[in-house]
Amino acid sequence: MSIENKKTLDVYQDTAHLYLENTIEHDRLDPEKAKKKREALDEFIRISFSSLPENAKVFEIGSADGVNAKYIESLGYDVTASDIADDFIKATRSQGVKTIKFNALEDDFVEKYFAIFCWRVFVHFTEEDAKKLISKAYQNLEENGIFVFNAINREAKEVDSEWVDFPGEYHMGVERYYNYFTQDKLDEIIGQTPFQIQSFHKEGGKEKNKWLVYVLKK
Ligand SMILES: C[S@@+](CC[C@H](N)C(=O)[O-])C[C@H]1O[C@@H](n2cnc3c(N)ncnc32)[C@H](O)[C@@H]1O
Protein backbone atom coordinates (compact mmCIF):
# COMPACT_ATOMS: atom_id res chain seq x y z
CA MET A 1 0.00 0.00 0.00
CA SER A 2 1.46 3.36 -0.99
CA ILE A 3 2.06 6.18 1.44
CA GLU A 4 -0.25 8.29 -0.77
CA ASN A 5 -3.14 5.88 -0.30
CA LYS A 6 -2.44 5.48 3.40
CA LYS A 7 -2.42 9.24 4.01
CA THR A 8 -5.62 9.64 2.00
CA LEU A 9 -7.32 6.93 4.05
CA ASP A 10 -6.27 8.80 7.20
CA VAL A 11 -7.99 11.88 5.74
CA TYR A 12 -11.18 9.90 5.08
CA GLN A 13 -11.11 8.51 8.61
CA ASP A 14 -11.28 12.08 9.93
CA THR A 15 -13.56 13.64 7.33
CA ALA A 16 -15.92 10.91 6.09
CA HIS A 17 -18.86 12.71 7.75
CA LEU A 18 -18.04 15.84 5.68
CA TYR A 19 -17.72 13.76 2.50
CA LEU A 20 -21.18 12.29 3.14
CA GLU A 21 -22.70 15.74 3.77
CA ASN A 22 -20.96 17.18 0.68
CA THR A 23 -22.30 14.37 -1.52
CA ILE A 24 -25.85 15.14 -0.41
CA GLU A 25 -25.29 18.89 -0.91
CA HIS A 26 -23.80 18.31 -4.39
CA ASP A 27 -26.87 16.32 -5.47
CA ARG A 28 -29.22 18.87 -3.92
CA LEU A 29 -27.69 21.70 -6.00
CA ASP A 30 -28.64 20.00 -9.28
CA PRO A 31 -31.15 17.22 -8.58
CA GLU A 32 -31.94 16.62 -12.26
CA LYS A 33 -28.27 16.03 -13.11
CA ALA A 34 -27.83 13.84 -10.02
CA LYS A 35 -30.87 11.76 -11.00
CA LYS A 36 -29.58 11.22 -14.55
CA LYS A 37 -26.13 10.26 -13.24
CA ARG A 38 -27.68 7.79 -10.80
CA GLU A 39 -29.86 6.23 -13.48
CA ALA A 40 -26.90 5.87 -15.86
CA LEU A 41 -24.77 4.16 -13.18
CA ASP A 42 -27.64 1.87 -12.18
CA GLU A 43 -28.09 0.83 -15.79
CA PHE A 44 -24.34 0.22 -16.24
CA ILE A 45 -24.26 -1.94 -13.10
CA ARG A 46 -27.37 -3.88 -14.13
CA ILE A 47 -26.00 -4.62 -17.62
CA SER A 48 -22.48 -5.46 -16.40
CA PHE A 49 -23.81 -7.86 -13.78
CA SER A 50 -26.44 -9.48 -16.02
CA SER A 51 -24.28 -12.58 -16.70
CA LEU A 52 -23.90 -13.40 -13.00
CA PRO A 53 -25.79 -16.31 -11.44
CA GLU A 54 -28.83 -15.55 -9.30
CA ASN A 55 -27.90 -14.58 -5.71
CA ALA A 56 -24.23 -14.34 -6.77
CA LYS A 57 -21.86 -13.08 -4.12
CA VAL A 58 -20.67 -9.54 -4.88
CA PHE A 59 -18.05 -7.55 -2.98
CA GLU A 60 -17.87 -3.75 -3.10
CA ILE A 61 -14.62 -1.93 -2.25
CA GLY A 62 -14.89 1.63 -0.90
CA SER A 63 -18.66 1.78 -0.48
CA ALA A 64 -18.74 5.21 1.27
CA ASP A 65 -22.47 6.14 1.47
CA GLY A 66 -23.56 2.60 0.48
CA VAL A 67 -25.87 3.73 -2.34
CA ASN A 68 -24.20 1.51 -4.96
CA ALA A 69 -24.16 -1.49 -2.63
CA LYS A 70 -27.86 -0.97 -1.87
CA TYR A 71 -28.67 -0.84 -5.59
CA ILE A 72 -26.63 -4.02 -6.30
CA GLU A 73 -28.46 -5.78 -3.48
CA SER A 74 -31.81 -4.67 -4.94
CA LEU A 75 -30.90 -6.63 -8.10
CA GLY A 76 -30.94 -9.84 -6.03
CA TYR A 77 -27.20 -10.29 -5.39
CA ASP A 78 -25.64 -11.25 -2.08
CA VAL A 79 -23.63 -8.11 -1.37
CA THR A 80 -20.80 -7.49 1.06
CA ALA A 81 -19.99 -3.78 1.17
CA SER A 82 -16.78 -2.44 2.68
CA ASP A 83 -14.78 0.62 3.52
CA ILE A 84 -12.09 1.81 5.87
CA ALA A 85 -13.51 4.95 7.45
CA ASP A 86 -15.83 4.23 10.38
CA ASP A 87 -18.42 6.83 9.31
CA PHE A 88 -18.63 5.24 5.85
CA ILE A 89 -19.13 1.80 7.38
CA LYS A 90 -21.87 3.23 9.59
CA ALA A 91 -23.52 4.96 6.59
CA THR A 92 -23.53 1.79 4.50
CA ARG A 93 -24.81 -0.36 7.38
CA SER A 94 -27.62 2.15 7.88
CA GLN A 95 -28.78 1.24 4.34
CA GLY A 96 -29.27 -2.29 5.67
CA VAL A 97 -26.33 -3.74 3.71
CA LYS A 98 -23.85 -6.22 5.26
CA THR A 99 -20.66 -4.15 5.62
CA ILE A 100 -17.14 -4.91 6.79
CA LYS A 101 -14.02 -2.88 7.48
CA PHE A 102 -11.64 -3.78 4.66
CA ASN A 103 -8.49 -2.24 3.26
CA ALA A 104 -8.41 -3.39 -0.35
CA LEU A 105 -4.63 -3.14 -0.55
CA GLU A 106 -3.79 -4.71 2.81
CA ASP A 107 -6.51 -7.17 3.83
CA ASP A 108 -7.16 -10.64 2.42
CA PHE A 109 -10.55 -11.54 0.97
CA VAL A 110 -12.04 -14.33 3.08
CA GLU A 111 -13.95 -15.93 0.20
CA LYS A 112 -14.38 -15.76 -3.57
CA TYR A 113 -16.90 -13.56 -5.34
CA PHE A 114 -18.67 -13.54 -8.68
CA ALA A 115 -18.14 -9.79 -8.92
CA ILE A 116 -15.93 -7.19 -7.26
CA PHE A 117 -17.08 -3.61 -7.72
CA CYS A 118 -14.66 -0.74 -7.11
CA TRP A 119 -16.12 2.63 -8.10
CA ARG A 120 -14.08 5.85 -7.92
CA VAL A 121 -11.47 4.20 -5.67
CA PHE A 122 -8.53 3.95 -8.12
CA VAL A 123 -8.49 7.78 -7.99
CA HIS A 124 -6.52 7.35 -4.73
CA PHE A 125 -4.17 4.62 -6.00
CA THR A 126 -0.61 4.85 -7.28
CA GLU A 127 0.27 2.65 -10.23
CA GLU A 128 1.67 0.03 -7.84
CA ASP A 129 -1.55 0.06 -5.83
CA ALA A 130 -3.55 -0.42 -9.03
CA LYS A 131 -1.37 -3.38 -10.07
CA LYS A 132 -1.74 -4.95 -6.67
CA LEU A 133 -5.53 -4.68 -6.56
CA ILE A 134 -6.11 -5.86 -10.13
CA SER A 135 -4.12 -9.06 -9.57
CA LYS A 136 -5.65 -9.56 -6.12
CA ALA A 137 -9.15 -9.20 -7.61
CA TYR A 138 -8.28 -11.87 -10.20
CA GLN A 139 -7.21 -14.30 -7.49
CA ASN A 140 -10.38 -13.75 -5.49
CA LEU A 141 -12.98 -14.08 -8.24
CA GLU A 142 -14.88 -17.23 -9.17
CA GLU A 143 -14.34 -18.52 -12.74
CA ASN A 144 -16.05 -16.11 -15.18
CA GLY A 145 -16.32 -13.58 -12.35
CA ILE A 146 -16.01 -9.87 -13.14
CA PHE A 147 -14.00 -6.99 -11.73
CA VAL A 148 -15.65 -3.63 -12.38
CA PHE A 149 -13.72 -0.43 -11.75
CA ASN A 150 -13.10 3.06 -13.06
CA ALA A 151 -10.20 5.52 -12.96
CA ILE A 152 -9.84 9.17 -13.89
CA ASN A 153 -8.49 9.62 -17.41
CA ARG A 154 -5.04 11.25 -17.50
CA GLU A 155 -5.84 12.75 -20.94
CA ALA A 156 -8.39 15.03 -19.30
CA LYS A 157 -5.82 16.38 -16.81
CA GLU A 158 -2.67 18.49 -16.88
CA VAL A 159 -0.73 16.52 -14.28
CA ASP A 160 -0.16 12.83 -13.57
CA SER A 161 -1.21 13.13 -9.95
CA GLU A 162 -1.89 15.78 -7.32
CA TRP A 163 -3.04 16.43 -3.78
CA VAL A 164 -6.38 18.22 -4.02
CA ASP A 165 -8.98 19.78 -1.79
CA PHE A 166 -11.80 20.63 -4.14
CA PRO A 167 -13.49 24.02 -3.91
CA GLY A 168 -17.23 24.52 -3.59
CA GLU A 169 -19.50 21.89 -2.18
CA TYR A 170 -16.75 19.24 -2.23
CA HIS A 171 -14.45 21.31 0.01
CA MET A 172 -13.19 19.18 2.91
CA GLY A 173 -10.49 21.45 4.34
CA VAL A 174 -7.76 18.89 3.63
CA GLU A 175 -6.11 17.48 0.51
CA ARG A 176 -6.53 13.97 -0.83
CA TYR A 177 -4.19 12.20 -3.27
CA TYR A 178 -5.54 11.86 -6.82
CA ASN A 179 -3.78 9.82 -9.49
CA TYR A 180 -4.75 9.92 -13.17
CA PHE A 181 -4.31 6.91 -15.45
CA THR A 182 -3.97 6.56 -19.19
CA GLN A 183 -5.90 3.86 -20.96
CA ASP A 184 -2.58 2.51 -22.29
CA LYS A 185 -1.16 2.17 -18.77
CA LEU A 186 -4.23 0.40 -17.44
CA ASP A 187 -4.34 -1.89 -20.49
CA GLU A 188 -0.67 -2.71 -19.86
CA ILE A 189 -1.33 -3.53 -16.18
CA ILE A 190 -4.38 -5.62 -17.09
CA GLY A 191 -2.32 -7.35 -19.80
CA GLN A 192 0.06 -8.61 -17.09
CA THR A 193 -2.84 -10.62 -15.61
CA PRO A 194 -4.97 -13.35 -17.25
CA PHE A 195 -8.04 -11.02 -17.17
CA GLN A 196 -9.97 -10.42 -20.39
CA ILE A 197 -11.44 -6.96 -20.96
CA GLN A 198 -15.17 -7.67 -21.21
CA SER A 199 -16.04 -4.05 -21.83
CA PHE A 200 -14.43 -0.64 -21.78
CA HIS A 201 -15.79 2.85 -22.27
CA LYS A 202 -15.07 6.47 -21.39
CA GLU A 203 -17.65 8.65 -19.70
CA GLY A 204 -18.31 11.80 -17.68
CA GLY A 205 -17.35 15.44 -18.04
CA LYS A 206 -18.30 17.69 -20.96
CA GLU A 207 -16.39 15.59 -23.51
CA LYS A 208 -17.47 12.27 -21.94
CA ASN A 209 -13.76 11.68 -21.47
CA LYS A 210 -13.31 12.03 -17.72
CA TRP A 211 -13.45 8.40 -16.62
CA LEU A 212 -11.98 5.15 -17.94
CA VAL A 213 -14.46 2.38 -17.13
CA TYR A 214 -13.48 -1.29 -17.22
CA VAL A 215 -15.32 -4.57 -16.80
CA LEU A 216 -12.72 -7.35 -16.59
CA LYS A 217 -13.61 -11.04 -16.83
CA LYS A 218 -11.75 -13.93 -15.23
C1 LIG B 1 -14.09 9.11 -3.92
S1 LIG B 1 -14.65 7.95 -2.72
C2 LIG B 1 -15.79 6.97 -3.68
C3 LIG B 1 -16.83 6.31 -2.82
C4 LIG B 1 -17.86 5.45 -3.57
N1 LIG B 1 -17.26 4.27 -4.15
C5 LIG B 1 -18.57 6.28 -4.62
O1 LIG B 1 -18.34 6.07 -5.83
O2 LIG B 1 -19.35 7.14 -4.23
C6 LIG B 1 -13.23 6.91 -2.52
C7 LIG B 1 -13.47 5.74 -1.59
O3 LIG B 1 -12.36 4.86 -1.70
C8 LIG B 1 -12.09 4.31 -0.42
N2 LIG B 1 -10.72 3.77 -0.45
C9 LIG B 1 -9.58 4.37 -0.91
N3 LIG B 1 -8.53 3.55 -0.73
C10 LIG B 1 -9.00 2.40 -0.19
C11 LIG B 1 -8.38 1.20 0.25
N4 LIG B 1 -7.06 0.98 0.17
N5 LIG B 1 -9.20 0.23 0.76
C12 LIG B 1 -10.52 0.43 0.88
N6 LIG B 1 -11.16 1.56 0.50
C13 LIG B 1 -10.39 2.55 -0.01
C14 LIG B 1 -12.32 5.51 0.50
O4 LIG B 1 -12.46 5.14 1.84
C15 LIG B 1 -13.59 6.10 -0.12
O5 LIG B 1 -14.75 5.48 0.38
The ligand as a Tripos MOL2 file, in Angstrom:
@<TRIPOS>MOLECULE
LIG
   27    29     1     0     0
SMALL
NO_CHARGES

@<TRIPOS>ATOM
      1 C1        -14.0920    9.1060   -3.9220 C.3       1 LIG1
      2 S1        -14.6520    7.9540   -2.7200 S.3       1 LIG1
      3 C2        -15.7910    6.9740   -3.6760 C.3       1 LIG1
      4 C3        -16.8300    6.3090   -2.8250 C.3       1 LIG1
      5 C4        -17.8570    5.4520   -3.5710 C.3       1 LIG1
      6 N1        -17.2560    4.2690   -4.1550 N.3       1 LIG1
      7 C5        -18.5660    6.2770   -4.6220 C.2       1 LIG1
      8 O1        -18.3420    6.0710   -5.8310 O.co2     1 LIG1
      9 O2        -19.3540    7.1420   -4.2270 O.co2     1 LIG1
     10 C6        -13.2340    6.9140   -2.5160 C.3       1 LIG1
     11 C7        -13.4690    5.7360   -1.5910 C.3       1 LIG1
     12 O3        -12.3570    4.8550   -1.7030 O.3       1 LIG1
     13 C8        -12.0930    4.3050   -0.4240 C.3       1 LIG1
     14 N2        -10.7150    3.7720   -0.4520 N.ar      1 LIG1
     15 C9         -9.5800    4.3700   -0.9090 C.ar      1 LIG1
     16 N3         -8.5290    3.5540   -0.7320 N.ar      1 LIG1
     17 C10        -9.0000    2.4020   -0.1880 C.ar      1 LIG1
     18 C11        -8.3840    1.1970    0.2530 C.ar      1 LIG1
     19 N4         -7.0620    0.9850    0.1740 N.pl3     1 LIG1
     20 N5         -9.2010    0.2290    0.7590 N.ar      1 LIG1
     21 C12       -10.5190    0.4330    0.8750 C.ar      1 LIG1
     22 N6        -11.1570    1.5560    0.5020 N.ar      1 LIG1
     23 C13       -10.3860    2.5470   -0.0130 C.ar      1 LIG1
     24 C14       -12.3210    5.5100    0.4980 C.3       1 LIG1
     25 O4        -12.4610    5.1450    1.8390 O.3       1 LIG1
     26 C15       -13.5940    6.0960   -0.1200 C.3       1 LIG1
     27 O5        -14.7510    5.4780    0.3770 O.3       1 LIG1
@<TRIPOS>BOND
     1     1     2 1
     2     2     3 1
     3     2    10 1
     4     3     4 1
     5     4     5 1
     6     5     6 1
     7     5     7 1
     8     7     8 2
     9     7     9 1
    10    10    11 1
    11    11    12 1
    12    11    26 1
    13    12    13 1
    14    13    14 1
    15    13    24 1
    16    14    15 ar
    17    14    23 ar
    18    15    16 ar
    19    16    17 ar
    20    17    18 ar
    21    17    23 ar
    22    18    19 1
    23    18    20 ar
    24    20    21 ar
    25    21    22 ar
    26    22    23 ar
    27    24    25 1
    28    24    26 1
    29    26    27 1
@<TRIPOS>SUBSTRUCTURE
     1 LIG1         1 GROUP 0 **** ****
